[in-house]
Amino acid sequence: MKHVVPTSDLEQAAIRVWRGNGRRESTIRVYLMWVHRFERDPCSEGGTALTLARVRDFAARYAENRHVLPGPVCNSACIALKSWSCALHLAGRPVPRWEEPTPSPRLPPLLGEYCEFRRRHAGVAVSTLATEAKLLSRFLGWLRDRGMQPHEIGLPAVDDFITAAGERYCRKTVAGMCSRLRPFLRFMHQQGHIAHDISSSVASPRLRPAERPARALPWGDVQRMIGAIDMSDRTGKRDYALLLMMLTYGMGSAEAIGVTLDDINWRAGSLRVVRPKTGVEFHLPLLPAVAEAVVGYLRGGRPSATGTRAVFVREVAPYGPMTSSAVRQVVRKHAIAAGIEATPLGGHILRHTHASRELELGAPAKVVGDILGHKDPASISHYVRVATDSLRDLSLAVPK
């Protein structure tokens, strides 16, 4: 196919980025077509207003002037011009922010004070505080609906709230709600908002450890899923390396997408893994099969200009790190292609499968627990429940 000929230095820089990231010449032609249309638009300010809002306005006017459906036009224009913005940014050219970040919801003063207290004195992560604040907002709203103020919180009101929640949610969810209410009630007492510390009296549903067996796939299904990945394209190379790494080391989604190019020591043959919840890091041997798969992806699958050190990145602009939801979709895609009907399918099922497989092969439970990052040795016990072959060997014969 005939190569696209750039008409300016900016286009030349963008085309180099696009070609380096594997974009076809026909795709580059479409991108440049939209770039030229946008730059000729009187309201585009010569292309300097390269933001999502301005591109949507431009696409709506373009569709209206040509009497075509605005949906496909807007979609095509946004994809092309977002790729143009990302390419210019990666080429070192100044571009405006494509989309303004969604502002965080403004918390009431009491919850803001509580979140700051938890962050400073307990080191609670921002993401965890957001979850806690969401529940506590519901709790305080529930009190307001009943004509109560926060300083009037008492154990009967908390019990009523938990009882109402128990009618809608499962026991595990309700227990999690109780665990988030207790530190809030302690805070309320410590800061003088309520007279008594009632946190220890909040009774949550009793949960038995490992109430349900961990979800794990039979090893034959795993082999079939890995074998179903099409390695002929860039996405297939990425998915193969990703899933093989997760299965080999028992990684969760967050651990796998957190691996960076700096975490791989090719000379020493080691892989550094950081636990996302605790920040604890440890080193694992870089096994040959995993190393070969990652090298195949880095050389023939990973976009060359990404702006991130993450190993596994998105296949469309902006080329940032993958997300946990993207990993879940990758697992579902290849499991379905292999005819696997287990539910639910997600990244964590590969972690469970790894642990169960290691125990079935006779690996010591302590070693498996250390690799998975379990602090409590008892945490590995529920994986034994799905090691059915090993349990079958321990069973007694049925008396005749």
NORKA-V650960 format. One record per residue. N is the residue number from 1. PSI is psi in radians with two decimals (none if undefined). Layout:
[[N | PSI] [N | PSI]]
This chain:
[[1 | 2.46] [2 | 2.34] [3 | 2.63] [4 | 2.36] [5 | 2.07] [6 | 2.60] [7 | -0.03] [8 | 2.93] [9 | -0.65] [10 | -0.79] [11 | -0.67] [12 | -0.74] [13 | -0.74] [14 | -0.72] [15 | -0.63] [16 | -0.73] [17 | -0.81] [18 | -0.78] [19 | -0.67] [20 | -0.45] [21 | 0.23] [22 | 0.29] [23 | 2.40] [24 | 2.75] [25 | -0.62] [26 | -0.65] [27 | -0.71] [28 | -0.65] [29 | -0.75] [30 | -0.76] [31 | -0.86] [32 | -0.55] [33 | -0.78] [34 | -0.60] [35 | -0.80] [36 | -0.70] [37 | -0.75] [38 | -0.72] [39 | -0.45] [40 | -0.23] [41 | 2.30] [42 | -0.51] [43 | 0.02] [44 | -0.09] [45 | 0.74] [46 | 0.40] [47 | 0.00] [48 | -0.38] [49 | 1.01] [50 | 1.28] [51 | 2.83] [52 | -0.76] [53 | -0.77] [54 | -0.60] [55 | -0.68] [56 | -0.71] [57 | -0.77] [58 | -0.79] [59 | -0.65] [60 | -0.75] [61 | -0.71] [62 | -0.77] [63 | -0.68] [64 | -0.72] [65 | -0.49] [66 | 0.08] [67 | 0.83] [68 | 2.92] [69 | 2.30] [70 | -0.49] [71 | -1.04] [72 | -0.64] [73 | -0.81] [74 | -0.71] [75 | -0.82] [76 | -0.75] [77 | -0.72] [78 | -0.71] [79 | -0.83] [80 | -0.80] [81 | -0.46] [82 | -0.69] [83 | -0.64] [84 | -0.78] [85 | -0.78] [86 | -0.71] [87 | -0.74] [88 | -0.68] [89 | -0.78] [90 | -0.45] [91 | 0.05] [92 | 0.26] [93 | 2.46] [94 | 2.27] [95 | 2.62] [96 | 2.82] [97 | 2.25] [98 | -0.76] [99 | 2.26] [100 | 2.38] [101 | 2.55] [102 | 2.14] [103 | 2.54] [104 | 2.52] [105 | 2.43] [106 | 2.16] [107 | 2.62] [108 | 2.71] [109 | -0.70] [110 | -0.79] [111 | -0.61] [112 | -0.74] [113 | -0.71] [114 | -0.79] [115 | -0.70] [116 | -0.67] [117 | -0.80] [118 | -0.65] [119 | -0.72] [120 | -0.78] [121 | -0.34] [122 | -0.11] [123 | 0.51] [124 | 2.38] [125 | 2.67] [126 | -0.70] [127 | -0.67] [128 | -0.71] [129 | -0.62] [130 | -0.69] [131 | -0.75] [132 | -0.75] [133 | -0.60] [134 | -0.78] [135 | -0.77] [136 | -0.54] [137 | -0.71] [138 | -0.72] [139 | -0.80] [140 | -0.62] [141 | -0.67] [142 | -0.68] [143 | -0.76] [144 | -0.69] [145 | -0.37] [146 | 0.28] [147 | 0.45] [148 | 2.56] [149 | 2.77] [150 | -0.62] [151 | -0.12] [152 | 0.16] [153 | 2.27] [154 | 2.96] [155 | -0.68] [156 | -0.69] [157 | -0.72] [158 | -0.75] [159 | -0.71] [160 | -0.69] [161 | -0.78] [162 | -0.68] [163 | -0.74] [164 | -0.66] [165 | -0.61] [166 | -0.38] [167 | -0.25] [168 | -0.51] [169 | 2.86] [170 | 2.93] [171 | -0.66] [172 | -0.70] [173 | -0.75] [174 | -0.69] [175 | -0.67] [176 | -0.63] [177 | -0.70] [178 | -0.70] [179 | -0.40] [180 | -0.44] [181 | -0.61] [182 | -0.90] [183 | -0.52] [184 | -0.73] [185 | -0.62] [186 | -0.73] [187 | -0.77] [188 | -0.68] [189 | -0.75] [190 | -0.59] [191 | 0.05] [192 | 0.27] [193 | -0.51] [194 | 2.70] [195 | -0.58] [196 | 2.61] [197 | 1.82] [198 | 0.18] [199 | -0.67] [200 | -0.22] [201 | 0.00] [202 | 1.94] [203 | 2.19] [204 | 2.80] [205 | 2.50] [206 | 2.27] [207 | 2.26] [208 | 2.39] [209 | 2.41] [210 | 0.88] [211 | -0.63] [212 | 2.51] [213 | 2.57] [214 | 2.47] [215 | 2.14] [216 | 2.61] [217 | 2.52] [218 | 2.54] [219 | -0.56] [220 | -0.64] [221 | -0.65] [222 | -0.79] [223 | -0.65] [224 | -0.66] [225 | -0.79] [226 | -0.68] [227 | -0.32] [228 | -0.11] [229 | 2.24] [230 | 1.92] [231 | 0.12] [232 | -0.26] [233 | 3.04] [234 | -0.71] [235 | -0.68] [236 | -0.70] [237 | -0.73] [238 | -0.85] [239 | -0.68] [240 | -0.83] [241 | -0.69] [242 | -0.93] [243 | -0.63] [244 | -0.70] [245 | -0.74] [246 | -0.73] [247 | -0.66] [248 | -0.69] [249 | 0.02] [250 | 0.60] [251 | 2.57] [252 | 3.05] [253 | -0.79] [254 | -0.63] [255 | -0.73] [256 | -0.81] [257 | -0.21] [258 | -0.14] [259 | 2.27] [260 | 2.94] [261 | -0.51] [262 | -0.27] [263 | -0.22] [264 | 2.05] [265 | 1.71] [266 | -0.63] [267 | -0.77] [268 | -0.23] [269 | 0.79] [270 | 2.78] [271 | 2.17] [272 | 2.27] [273 | 2.37] [274 | 2.20] [275 | 2.12] [276 | -0.52] [277 | -0.68] [278 | -0.33] [279 | 0.06] [280 | 2.37] [281 | 2.62] [282 | 2.89] [283 | 2.40] [284 | 2.68] [285 | 2.39] [286 | 1.72] [287 | 2.60] [288 | -0.74] [289 | -0.72] [290 | -0.76] [291 | -0.75] [292 | -0.72] [293 | -0.72] [294 | -0.72] [295 | -0.73] [296 | -0.64] [297 | -0.76] [298 | -0.62] [299 | -0.59] [300 | 0.13] [301 | -0.68] [302 | 2.31] [303 | 2.44] [304 | -0.52] [305 | 1.83] [306 | -0.56] [307 | 0.18] [308 | 2.64] [309 | -0.03] [310 | 2.47] [311 | -0.86] [312 | 2.02] [313 | 2.89] [314 | 2.73] [315 | -0.05] [316 | 2.71] [317 | 2.52] [318 | 2.52] [319 | 1.12] [320 | 3.13] [321 | 2.65] [322 | 2.81] [323 | 2.90] [324 | -0.63] [325 | -0.60] [326 | -0.68] [327 | -0.72] [328 | -0.72] [329 | -0.61] [330 | -0.79] [331 | -0.81] [332 | -0.74] [333 | -0.87] [334 | -0.48] [335 | -0.75] [336 | -0.69] [337 | -0.51] [338 | 0.03] [339 | 0.38] [340 | 2.22] [341 | 0.21] [342 | 2.54] [343 | 2.58] [344 | 2.68] [345 | 2.23] [346 | -3.09] [347 | -0.56] [348 | -0.40] [349 | -0.47] [350 | -0.61] [351 | -0.79] [352 | -0.69] [353 | -0.74] [354 | -0.85] [355 | -0.77] [356 | -0.70] [357 | -0.73] [358 | -0.74] [359 | -0.65] [360 | -0.53] [361 | -0.01] [362 | 0.22] [363 | 2.44] [364 | 2.44] [365 | -0.62] [366 | -0.72] [367 | -0.79] [368 | -0.75] [369 | -0.67] [370 | -0.71] [371 | -0.66] [372 | -0.22] [373 | 0.43] [374 | 2.25] [375 | -0.65] [376 | 2.09] [377 | -0.44] [378 | -0.27] [379 | -0.47] [380 | -0.22] [381 | -0.58] [382 | -0.26] [383 | -0.47] [384 | -0.48] [385 | -0.33] [386 | -0.02] [387 | 1.23] [388 | -0.60] [389 | -0.73] [390 | -0.71] [391 | -0.60] [392 | -0.60] [393 | -0.45] [394 | -0.22] [395 | 2.60] [396 | 2.65] [397 | 2.50] [398 | 2.19] [399 | 2.47] [400 | none]]
